[in-house]
Amino acid sequence: VRDAEANAEADKKRREAVTAKNEAEGLVHSTEKALAEHGSIVAESERRAIEDAVSDLKEALRGDDAEAI
């Protein structure tokens, strides 16, 4: 029973990490697509801030830390 409880917590954390990673990858894709299609109508400073945020998220995605993602 203790093993099941311990594994349940580890499984929950693993699921949360996978879910966060999947959502973040989708966000990166949709943001890059939106910038490619409409980037010319966004102020340069805002576009740069968005690109920096996407870059930071891509870096976080290289790891498995759901908190960082």
C-alpha positions as CSV (number, residue, x, y, z in Angstrom):
1,V,0.0,0.0,0.0
2,R,2.8,2.4,0.8
3,D,4.5,1.6,-2.5
4,A,1.3,2.4,-4.3
5,E,0.9,5.7,-2.4
6,A,4.5,6.6,-3.2
7,N,4.2,5.7,-6.8
8,A,0.9,7.6,-7.1
9,E,2.5,10.8,-6.0
10,A,5.4,10.2,-8.5
11,D,3.0,9.4,-11.2
12,K,1.0,12.6,-10.5
13,K,4.1,14.7,-10.7
14,R,5.1,13.0,-13.9
15,R,1.6,13.6,-15.4
16,E,1.8,17.3,-14.4
17,A,5.2,17.7,-16.0
18,V,4.0,16.1,-19.3
19,T,0.8,18.2,-19.3
20,A,2.8,21.4,-18.7
21,K,5.3,20.4,-21.4
22,N,2.6,19.7,-23.9
23,E,0.7,22.9,-23.2
24,A,3.9,24.9,-23.4
25,E,4.9,23.3,-26.8
26,G,1.5,24.2,-28.1
27,L,1.8,27.7,-26.9
28,V,5.3,28.1,-28.5
29,H,3.9,26.8,-31.8
30,S,0.9,29.0,-31.9
31,T,2.8,32.1,-30.8
32,E,5.5,31.6,-33.4
33,K,2.8,31.1,-36.1
34,A,1.0,34.2,-35.0
35,L,4.2,36.3,-35.1
36,A,5.0,34.9,-38.5
37,E,1.5,35.9,-39.8
38,H,1.0,39.2,-37.9
39,G,4.4,40.2,-36.6
40,S,4.5,43.2,-38.9
41,I,1.6,44.9,-37.1
42,V,3.1,44.4,-33.6
43,A,5.4,47.1,-32.2
44,E,9.0,46.1,-32.4
45,S,9.5,46.3,-28.6
46,E,6.5,44.0,-28.1
47,R,7.6,41.6,-30.7
48,R,11.0,41.4,-29.2
49,A,9.5,40.8,-25.7
50,I,7.3,38.0,-27.1
51,E,10.3,36.4,-28.9
52,D,12.4,36.6,-25.7
53,A,9.6,34.9,-23.7
54,V,9.2,32.2,-26.4
55,S,13.0,31.7,-26.2
56,D,12.9,31.4,-22.4
57,L,10.1,28.9,-22.7
58,K,11.9,26.8,-25.2
59,E,14.9,26.7,-22.9
60,A,12.7,25.6,-20.0
61,L,11.2,22.9,-22.3
62,R,14.7,21.3,-22.6
63,G,14.4,20.2,-19.0
64,D,11.7,18.3,-17.2
65,D,10.9,20.8,-14.5
66,A,7.2,21.5,-14.6
67,E,7.7,24.5,-12.3
68,A,10.2,26.1,-14.7
69,I,7.9,25.5,-17.6
